[in-house]
Amino acid sequence: MKNNYILITGVGGFIGFHLANRLIQKNYNVVGIDNLNSYYDIKLKKNRIKILNKYPLKKFKFIKMDISEARNFSKLEEFSIGYVFHLAAQAGVRYSIEKPQKFIDSNITGYLNLIEFCNKKKIKKIFCASSSSVYGSNTKLPFSETHVTDNMIQFYAITKKTNEYMSKLFSKLINTSIICGRFFTVYGPMGRPDMAIYKFALKIKNKETIQIYNHGNHFRDFTYIDDLVDILFKIMNRHLKIKSKNYFNVFNIASGKKGNIKKILKLLEINLQMKTKLSYVKRQEGDMIGTCGETKKLKKFIISLPRTSYSKGIKLFSDWFKEYYKIK
């Protein structure tokens, strides 16, 4: 396996970057692809790639490409690929309401193009990133993989659930082993500026008022990035040992803890040593009130789960944030 490449789609993204970095440090070879779109600060994406490009060319190869165009996959023909982490997607819960076509192109057509490429190249192990947003208006907590997921409240969630359906179908049609992971709000250094914790930190830095939706009653299962990467690494190793050709499974990838928005803000205040200005507003369209993931199934699959506390995770994020933005 280590003589082959691991393909990571969306390698310029938050999760893709951290996963690539960890795999290379574990002595795996990585080929990463990304279209580096401008949905959020492209400088941050380029900085991530710049860090990865410091590795020897044999260990990391970056190719700029858009997966929504099938012909672009010819750029990968030269690589012997043993495993695929499909993390590329058009992100943004609210953005999906405004620009649904972008989500069809990237999240659905792009994944289909990847599956067809894998079939052509006889790549038989794929991990596909899904999302906790598929639980939609479900109010039973913690969210379990056994729960019904047909009450989604944003278009982004629909594309992610479609990815799960595609994975289940194609695992049988083309005898490919596919695992889908439902990610719960991921945070940490070099994260996404459109995600809550990063957005809050930017507002605090700029002395701007933070709008707190649903009058502060939201909560999220915030998952620290290093925990997520550890889990993905363990999933890959377990997945590679599965002999069934048409294996399919879905796992929650979460901390299993409720993170209250007001408590998260207090931790940011402490670690950034700045005060917040808050404005409480009503719930926004497409927002889930709360998320919390059941992780028993995942633990059974990979034996143990990492658990970074919110106090430690927010401190690590804040330390990076202060260094990146040169805050003394």
C-alpha positions in Angstrom: 0.0 0.0 0.0 2.8 2.5 0.9 4.3 2.1 -2.6 1.0 3.3 -4.0 -0.6 6.8 -3.7 -3.5 7.8 -1.5 -5.7 10.2 -3.5 -7.3 13.0 -1.5 -9.9 15.1 -3.3 -10.3 18.6 -1.8 -6.7 18.6 -0.5 -6.6 22.4 -0.3 -9.5 22.3 2.1 -9.3 22.3 5.9 -9.7 18.5 6.5 -7.9 17.5 3.3 -4.8 19.5 4.2 -4.6 18.1 7.7 -5.2 14.5 6.5 -2.6 14.8 3.8 -0.1 16.2 6.3 -0.7 13.3 8.7 -0.5 10.6 6.0 2.8 12.0 4.7 4.3 12.1 8.2 3.2 8.4 8.5 5.3 7.8 5.3 2.4 7.4 2.8 2.5 9.0 -0.6 -0.3 11.4 -1.4 -1.6 12.9 -4.6 -4.0 15.7 -3.8 -6.5 17.5 -6.1 -8.4 20.7 -5.6 -10.0 23.4 -7.8 -9.1 26.1 -5.2 -12.4 27.9 -5.6 -13.0 31.2 -4.0 -16.0 30.2 -1.8 -13.8 31.4 1.1 -10.3 33.1 1.3 -8.3 31.4 -1.4 -5.1 32.7 0.3 -5.7 30.2 3.2 -6.1 27.4 0.7 -2.9 28.3 -1.1 -1.1 28.5 2.3 -2.1 25.0 3.1 -0.9 23.7 -0.3 2.4 25.7 0.2 3.0 23.8 3.4 2.4 20.4 1.7 4.6 21.3 -1.2 7.5 21.5 1.1 7.5 17.7 1.2 9.5 15.8 -1.5 7.7 15.4 -4.8 7.5 11.7 -4.4 5.6 12.1 -1.1 3.2 14.8 -2.2 1.9 15.8 -5.6 -0.7 18.5 -6.1 -2.8 18.8 -9.2 -5.3 21.7 -9.6 -8.4 20.3 -11.2 -12.2 20.5 -11.0 -13.9 17.1 -10.4 -17.1 18.2 -12.0 -15.4 17.8 -15.4 -14.8 14.1 -16.1 -12.0 14.8 -18.6 -9.9 16.3 -15.9 -9.4 12.8 -14.3 -6.9 12.0 -17.1 -4.4 14.1 -15.1 -4.3 11.2 -12.6 -3.6 8.4 -15.1 0.1 8.2 -14.2 -0.5 7.4 -10.5 -1.0 4.0 -8.9 -3.7 4.7 -6.4 -4.5 2.3 -3.6 -7.0 4.3 -1.5 -9.3 7.3 -2.0 -10.4 9.9 0.5 -13.2 11.9 -1.2 -13.4 15.2 0.7 -14.0 17.6 -2.1 -17.4 19.3 -2.1 -19.0 22.7 -2.5 -19.4 23.7 1.1 -21.9 26.0 2.8 -25.3 25.2 4.3 -26.7 28.7 3.5 -24.9 29.0 0.2 -26.6 25.9 -1.0 -29.9 27.6 -0.7 -28.6 30.5 -2.9 -26.6 28.5 -5.5 -27.9 25.0 -5.7 -26.4 24.3 -9.1 -22.9 24.6 -7.8 -23.7 21.8 -5.3 -25.1 19.5 -8.0 -22.0 20.1 -10.2 -19.4 19.5 -7.4 -21.1 17.2 -4.9 -23.1 15.0 -7.2 -21.6 15.1 -10.7 -18.1 15.4 -9.2 -18.6 12.3 -7.1 -20.0 10.3 -10.0 -16.9 11.3 -12.1 -14.7 10.1 -9.3 -16.5 6.7 -9.0 -16.2 6.2 -12.7 -12.5 6.9 -12.6 -12.0 4.5 -9.7 -13.9 1.8 -11.6 -11.8 2.4 -14.7 -8.6 2.2 -12.6 -9.8 -0.7 -10.5 -9.5 1.3 -7.3 -11.6 -0.7 -4.8 -11.4 1.3 -1.6 -13.1 4.7 -1.2 -13.9 6.8 1.8 -16.6 9.5 1.1 -17.2 12.5 3.3 -20.9 13.0 4.3 -22.3 15.3 6.9 -24.3 15.5 10.1 -26.6 17.8 8.1 -28.4 14.7 6.7 -30.2 14.4 10.1 -32.1 17.5 9.2 -35.1 18.2 11.4 -34.6 15.1 13.5 -34.8 16.0 17.2 -33.9 12.7 18.8 -30.4 13.0 20.3 -27.7 11.8 20.0 -28.1 11.2 16.2 -27.6 7.6 15.3 -26.8 6.0 12.0 -30.1 4.0 12.5 -32.2 7.2 12.5 -34.3 8.2 9.5 -32.6 10.8 7.3 -35.3 11.9 4.9 -36.2 15.2 6.6 -33.3 17.4 5.5 -33.7 21.2 5.7 -30.9 22.4 3.3 -29.9 21.5 -0.2 -26.3 20.9 0.9 -27.7 18.0 3.0 -29.6 16.6 0.1 -26.4 16.4 -2.0 -24.6 14.7 0.9 -27.4 12.1 1.4 -27.3 11.6 -2.4 -23.6 10.7 -2.0 -24.5 8.1 0.5 -27.1 6.6 -1.8 -24.6 6.6 -4.7 -22.0 4.9 -2.5 -24.4 2.1 -1.5 -25.5 1.6 -5.1 -22.1 1.6 -6.7 -20.5 -0.6 -4.1 -22.8 -3.3 -5.5 -22.8 -2.3 -9.1 -19.0 -2.1 -9.5 -17.9 -4.3 -6.6 -16.2 -1.5 -4.7 -15.8 -1.1 -0.9 -17.1 2.3 0.2 -17.4 3.9 3.6 -19.2 7.2 4.2 -18.4 9.3 7.3 -20.9 11.8 8.6 -18.7 14.7 9.8 -19.9 16.8 12.7 -18.8 20.5 12.8 -15.0 20.3 12.5 -12.7 23.0 13.9 -9.1 23.7 14.6 -5.9 25.5 13.2 -6.1 26.5 9.6 -9.9 25.9 9.6 -12.6 27.3 7.4 -13.4 31.0 8.0 -17.1 30.4 7.2 -17.4 28.0 10.1 -18.7 29.2 13.5 -15.6 29.2 15.7 -13.4 30.8 13.1 -16.1 33.3 12.3 -16.5 34.2 15.9 -12.7 34.7 16.3 -12.6 37.0 13.3 -15.5 39.1 14.7 -13.8 39.3 18.1 -10.5 40.3 16.5 -12.2 43.0 14.4 -14.3 44.2 17.4 -17.5 43.5 15.5 -20.8 42.5 17.0 -21.4 38.7 16.8 -25.0 37.7 15.8 -26.1 34.8 17.9 -28.9 32.9 16.1 -31.8 31.3 17.9 -31.0 33.6 20.8 -28.0 31.5 21.8 -29.9 28.2 22.2 -28.0 26.4 19.4 -25.5 23.7 20.2 -23.1 21.8 18.0 -21.1 18.6 18.3 -17.7 20.3 17.5 -15.1 17.8 16.5 -11.4 18.8 16.8 -9.4 18.3 13.6 -6.7 16.1 15.0 -9.3 13.8 16.4 -11.0 13.6 13.0 -7.7 12.9 11.2 -6.9 10.1 13.8 -10.3 8.5 13.1 -9.9 8.7 9.3 -6.4 7.1 9.6 -7.9 4.2 11.7 -10.8 3.8 9.3 -8.5 3.5 6.3 -6.4 0.8 8.0 -9.4 -1.1 9.1 -11.1 -0.6 5.7 -8.0 -2.0 3.8 -8.3 -5.3 5.7 -12.0 -5.8 4.7 -12.1 -8.5 2.0 -15.7 -8.1 0.9 -15.7 -6.5 -2.6 -19.0 -4.7 -2.3 -18.8 -3.6 1.4 -20.7 -0.4 2.3 -21.1 1.3 5.7 -21.9 4.7 7.2 -20.4 6.1 10.4 -20.9 9.2 12.5 -17.6 11.0 13.0 -18.1 13.2 16.0 -17.0 14.1 19.5 -20.3 12.9 21.0 -20.5 16.0 23.1 -22.8 19.0 23.0 -21.0 22.3 22.5 -23.0 25.2 23.7 -22.4 28.3 21.5 -22.3 30.7 24.5 -19.7 28.5 26.3 -17.6 28.3 23.2 -17.6 32.1 22.9 -16.5 32.4 26.5 -13.5 30.1 25.8 -12.6 32.2 22.8 -12.7 35.3 24.9 -10.4 33.8 27.5 -7.9 32.5 25.0 -7.9 35.5 22.6 -7.9 37.8 25.7 -10.6 40.0 24.0 -14.2 40.7 24.8 -17.1 39.9 22.5 -20.1 42.1 21.6 -23.2 40.0 21.1 -26.5 40.5 19.4 -29.2 37.8 19.8 -31.4 37.2 16.8 -34.0 34.6 15.7 -33.1 31.2 14.1 -32.0 31.4 10.5 -33.5 29.4 7.7 -31.7 26.1 7.1 -30.1 26.1 10.6 -30.3 22.9 12.7 -31.0 23.8 16.3 -28.5 21.2 17.6 -26.3 18.3 16.7 -24.7 15.5 18.7 -23.5 12.3 17.3 -23.7 8.8 18.6 -20.3 7.1 18.2 -20.8 3.6 19.5 -20.8 2.1 16.0 -17.6 3.9 15.0 -15.9 2.8 18.2 -16.8 -0.8 17.6 -15.2 -0.5 14.1 -11.9 1.2 15.0 -11.8 0.2 18.8 -10.8 3.5 20.3 -11.8 7.2 19.8 -9.7 10.3 20.5 -11.4 12.9 22.7 -9.9 16.5 22.7 -11.7 18.6 25.2 -13.3 21.9 24.1 -11.0 23.8 26.4 -7.9 22.3 24.9 -9.2 22.5 21.3 -10.2 26.1 21.5 -6.8 27.0 23.0 -5.0 25.2 20.2 -7.1 27.0 17.6 -6.7 30.4 19.4 -2.9 29.9 19.6 -2.8 29.4 15.8 -5.2 32.2 15.1 -3.1 34.7 17.1 0.0 33.6 15.3 -1.6 33.6 11.8 -3.1 37.1 12.3 -0.1 38.4 14.3 -2.1 39.2 17.4 0.1 40.0 20.4 
